[in-house]
Amino acid sequence: MPLLILTMLRAGWALRRDSQFTSLALLAVIAIISGTGFYSIVEGLRIVDALYLSVATLTTVGYGDLAPKTDAGKLFTVVYMLVGVGILLAFVTTLAAKMSQTPALHPLKHQSAPPRGVEPCGERPPGGDALVHEVPSEPYPRR
């Protein structure tokens, strides 16, 4: 679990300059804050309960323990789900795509690629470099 969180944080940090990602992140935060405010004011929920209902609605979890009781709350929730789920899904998809490309830990810095034209073969002997062989410049000899 800690590696997953670390990978998510590294992916988010790598995406911080991506305008599409920052726009999606801002929209997701605005959606959660607006839902929390609406449910708190219109439905009379405490802030924590309103935040819980907003996040549960946007993530399509819907435990059923909290639900809007007023007609205005129900109509808002319909629009909130249709718009908010798309925003949150786009945000999570972008983050997940970057996470799949981001290693959890930095690669070891002392490893270097073999010189051009040299491919590793076999295992690295103790205390030595990898066994290598030269790659011919032409794959097949000319006849």
N, C-alpha and C positions, 0 to 999 in steps of 0.2 A: 504494500500500500504506500509506504513512503516513496518508493521509486516512481510510482504512478503520479503522486503529487508533485514530485520533483520534475518529472517529465512534463507535466501540465504547466508548471510554472516556467520552465525553460521555453516551452513552445509559446506561451503567452508573451514572454519577454522577447522572443525572436520576432513575433508578429506585431510588436508595439508600433512599428513604423509603417505597417501596412494600413493604408487608409480604409480599405474595405473592412478589415478586422476591427479597427478602432471605431468605425461607424456602427458596426454590428454590436460591439461591446457597449457603446453608448446607448444605442436603441434598447438593448436588453436591460440595462440599468434603468433607463427611463420607463420602460414597460413595468418593471417590478415596483419602482417607486410610485408610478401613477396608480397602479392597481392597489398598492398598499394604502395610498391616500384615499382613493375612492371607497374601498371597503371600510376603512376606518371612519370616514365621514358619513357615508350613506347608510352602511349597514350597522354602524355603531360598534364595530369591533375594536378591541385593543390593538395597538400597533403591532405587537408580536403576532396576534391572531390574524390580522390583516396581511402581514408579510407572509405568514405561513400559507394562507389561502391563495395569495398571489402566486407564490412559487409552486404550490401544489397544482394550481390551475395551468400555469404555463408549462410545467413539465409533464402534464397529462397524468399525474399520479392519481389525484382525486380520491382521497381516502373516504370521503363522504361524511367525515365528522363535522366539517364546517361547510356551509352552503349559503348562498345569498337568499335572503328571505323576502326582500322587497322586489317589486316588478322592475324598478330601475336597476337594482343590483343584478337581476337575472338577465336583463337586456344588455347591460354593460358586460357581463360575463360572456355572453355569446360573442360579441364583437372582440372582447379581450382575448378569448381563446383563438378565434380565427386569425387575428393579426399577430398576437403575441407568440403563439406556438411557432409560426413561420420564422419570426425574428430569432427566437431562442434556438430553433433547429439550425438555422443558417450559422449562428454564432458557434454552437457546439460542433457542427460539422467542420467548420473552418479550423477550430482549435484541434479537433481530433485528427484532421488531415496533417496538420503541422506536427502533432505529437507522434504520428507514425513515422515522420522523417527525422525526428529529434532523438538522439540517443540519451538515455537517462544519465549517463556519466560521460565525462569528457574522455575521448580516446587517449591512450597513452602517448605522450609527446615524444618519447625516445624512439618510437618505431618510425621508420622512414620507408618510402617506396624504393624498390630496387631500381638501379639505373636503367635507362631506356635500352631496350634490346636484351634485357636480362630478365628471366622469369624464375621465381623460386621453384625449387623442386625438392621433394623430400622434407624431412623434419630438421629443425634447427638443432645442431649438435650442442652439447652442454658448453657454455662459455664461448660459443663461436657464432659466426654469421650463418645465415641459411645457405644451404647448398644451392648453387645456381648453375644454369647452363645457358649458353648463348643461343639466341633466337636468330635463325638465318634471316637476312634482309628480304629474300624472296621465299615464299612458302614452298614452291616446287622448283626443282632445277629445270632449266630450259633445255630443250632437246634440239 
